[in-house]
């Protein structure tokens, strides 16, 4: 009802302008004259009224667009809730850069939870970006937050995600469900630092160790989730160990595919090597350095959504109890391209 009243009030001024123009044409003696000056004056009156109407409509549309973006941004902040700064001894930081100018809305997703099986993380990239991708992000994240605690292995988590995504796509995109998909990377970090993963069409993560940045390509990934059924057997792949002060860097393909004005790709591996060469950085330090470099490379407007997630093993210095998380970070989890 409030929205209807607002629209009625917004139509009041254009209606008054239109009525004034019609009244002028019908009643004013000057409007009846056929001389050149009278015609020019009449044209000026109607031009002014028309311009005012166009500006009013544009202002109303921009106001509604800003409102939609605020609502969508609030919805995504609820979905991509701020991650704790410490999760079971791991230093955690994440950031998202939206491809939509002036909006904090994207199609990337991430989450980290401490479970009795170890710390489990998901990084994903929904086909498309913007407001239309929020429903798929919600379906995947909602399922992961439950399945990560319930399932004994990552294979069980991935199958739960496949079923949840399939239900969502059939409900929301009945005519084109086969064209929608999500790239997904699941990672499990056990208390001893051993890392296991399952990959569905997503970039493999980097490990920052000492002064080196190494991409952990553990074989060919499965197809993106939603395009084809998962195979009957889903063995996890090992990513080695995350030693003390080592960091695991997860990202979406928007980071490595970002181009500058000359078409050159963002040198992600070089940027990570530079970050590692500076010595042990906090997770927030790595995220801040890489996100700043990405903004500079793309002049603040990445062509695709970008999400970055860093998990640094700080157990030797900050040993958390299994299944617990530390104080929530005060750093923003979602940023907007200016």
N, C-alpha and C positions, 0 to 999 in steps of 0.2 A: 504493500500500500504506500509506503514511504517513497519507493522508487517511482510509482505512478504519479504521486503528488509532485515529486521533483521534476518529472518530465513535463507535467502540466505547467508548472511555474516557469520552466525553461522556455516554453512556447509562448509565454505571455508577451515578452518584449518583441520577438519577431512579428507576432500578430498585430501588436500596436503599430509597429513600423509599417506593416503592409496596409493597415487600415488608414494610417495617415497619408500614405502615398495615393491610395484610391480616393480618399476624400479630397486631396489636393487636385487630382485629375478631374473629379466630377464637379466640385464646388468652386474652386478658385478661378476667377475670371482670366487670370494670366495663362492658365493651362488651356483655355479655349482659343487663345489667339494663335494666329498662323505665322506671325512674323518670326524672323530668324532668331532674334534675341529671346523671344518667348519660348521657342522650341529648344534652344540651347539650355535655358534655365530648367525647363521640364526634364530634359535628358539628364541634367546634373542632379536633379532631385531623385530621380529613379536610380541613377548610378550610385548615389550615396546610400540609398536604402538597400540596394542590392549588395553593395560592398559590406555594409553593416550586417546584413543577414548571413553572408558567407563567413565573415569573421566570427559571428556569434556561434554558428554551427561548428566551425573549426574548434573554437574554444571548448564547446560542450563535448565534442568527440575526444579532444585531448584530455579533458578532465576525466571522462569515463575510462580512457586507456590507462591513465595513471592509477585510477582506482583498481582496475583489473590487475595491473602489475603489482600493486601493493598487496592485494589479496593473494596472488600467485606467489609472491616473494615470501609472505607469511606462511603459506602452505609448504613451500619448500624448506623454509627454516625449521618447520616442525618435522619434516621428513628427514632432512640432513641435519639432525640435531647436533649441537656442539659436542665434540668428542672429549672425554677426559684427557688431561695432559699426561696422566700415567695410568697404564692398564697392566696389572700383574707384572710390574717391573719394567715395562716398555715405555719409553718416552714417545708420545704420539702427537702428531700435528697433521692437519689437512686443510686444503683450501680449494675453492672452485672459482674459476673464471668463466663468466657467461659470455656466449657469443652474441647475445642480444643486447645492443647498446641501451643503457639506461635500465636494464632489468637484471635482477639477481636470480634468474630462472634458467635452469639448464637441464639437460638430459643425462648428466653423469650422476653416479651414485657411489657411495662408500659407507662402510660401517666397520667398527671393530668392537668385539665383545670378548670378555674373559669367560671361559667355560671350564668345566672339569677336564676337558680334553686338551686344553691349551688355549692360547689366544687365537681367535679366528677372525679373519678380515675378508671383506669382499670389496672389489672395485669393479664397476660396470659402466657401460656406455650404451644408453638407449638409442635406437635409430631415431634420427631427427633431434631437435632441441626446442627449447622454449616451453610455453605453457602446455602444449599438446603432449609432452613427454612425461608430465608429472604423474599421471595415472599409472603408467608402467613402472616408474620409479617407486611409487608407493607399494605396488603389488610385490615387487622383488624385495624391497627392504623389509616390508612387514613379514614376509615369509622367512627371510634370512634370520631375523632377530629371534624367531621361535626355533627354527630348524637348527641353528648353530648350537643351541643348548640341548636339543633333543636327540640329535643323530650322533652315533658313535664315530662315524668317519665322514670325510668330506664328500664321498660319493653319495651318501644318503642325503646330505645337505643339498647337493646339486640336483638330485632327482626331485626333492621337494620344490626347489626353485623352478624346475621345468614344469611341474604340474601347476603351480601357482601362476606362472606366466601364461601357460596355455589357456587356463580358465579366463584370465584377464583379457587376453587377445580375442578369444572367441566372443566374449561379451561386448567388448568395446569396438572391435573391428571385425564384425562378422563377415564382411565382404572382402576384406583384404588382410586377414590375419596371417596368411602365409608370407606376406611381405614385411611383417614387423619382426624385429629380433633385438637381442641384447648381447653384446660381448661381455664376458664375465671372467673374472679371475678370483678364485678362492684360495686363501693361504691359511695354513695352520702353523703357529710357532709354539713348539712344546717347551716345557720348563727348562730343558737342557739346551735349548737353542736350535734344535732340529726343525727344519722347515719342510712342509709338504704343501703341494699345490694341485689344483685342477684348473685347466684353462680352456675356455670356450671362445676362441677367436679374439683374445685380448692380448695386448703387448705384454711380454714377460717383464718382470720387475728388475731393478738394478740393486746390487748390494754394494754399499759404500763401506770399504774396509781399509783402514789405514789411509793411504793417499791414493787408493785406486777406486774406480767405479766400474763394476763388472755386471753386464747384463746376464741374468741367469736363464738362458734359453735352454729349457729342459726337454726339448723335442717339439714335435708338431702339435699345436693345440687342436681341440675338438672344434667343430663348426660353431658359430654363434648360437646361443640358446634361442630356440624358437624356429630356426630354419629347418632342422632335421631332428628326428628323435635321437636321444642319447644312446650310445652302444650298450649292449647288455652288461658288459663288465667295465667298471670305471676305476682302474687302479690309480692311486695318487702317485705323483712324481716327486722325487726329492729335490730340494733346492740347496742342499748342504746345511751348514750351521750358521747361525747368526751369533757370532762371538760378542763378548763384552765390548761395547762402544761401536759395534758395527750397526749400520742402518740399512733397512730395506725400503726402497723407494718404489712405490706403485703409482701408476699414472694412466690416463686415458690417451688414446692416440692423437687427440688434439694437441698434445704437447710436442710430440715428435713431428707432426705434420704442419705445425704452424710455420707460415712463410712471412718473409719481410716484403717490402715494397718492390724488391727486385726478383722475387720468387724463390729466394734461398730458404731452405728448411732451417728450423731452429736446431742448433747443434746441442741436442740434449746430453749426449754422452760427454762432450767437452765441458759443458756447464757443470755436470755432476762431478767430473774429475777435478775441476777447479774448486768446487765446494769441498770435496774430500781433501784436497791438498792444503786447505787452510787449517787442517787439524780437526780434532773432534768437535763437531757442531751439534747443537741441540736439534731435535726434529723441526722445531719452529724455525731455527736458523736456516736449515736446508730448504724448507718450504718457502721462506721469505726470499732467499737468494734466487731460487729458480723461478718463482712467480714474478719477481721483479724483472728478471732477464727476459721472460716471455712477454711481459707487457712492453718492454723496450723494443724487442724484436718485431712485434706486431703493431707497434705504435698505439698500444692500448686497446686494440680491437681484434681479438683472435677470431679467425674464421670459423672455429668450431668450439664447443664447450670443452673446457679443460678442467680436470680434477687431479690433484696431487695428494698423496698420502705417504707419510714417512713414519716408520716404526723403528726406533733405535733401542738396542739392547742396553739398558742401564741397570741391569740387575746387580752388578757388582757394587754400584754406588747407591742404588735405591731399590731395595729388595721388597717388593709388594707381596702380600699374601695371595695365594692362588684364588682366582675368582673375584678379586676386589679391584677397585679402581681408585686412583688418587684424585686430587682436587681438580675440578673442571677448569680447563684453560680459559683465560679471558680473551684470547686472541680470536678474531672473527673467523668463522669457518667458511663463509661464502663472501666472495668479493665480486664487484661488478666492473666490467670494462667501462672506462669513462666515455 
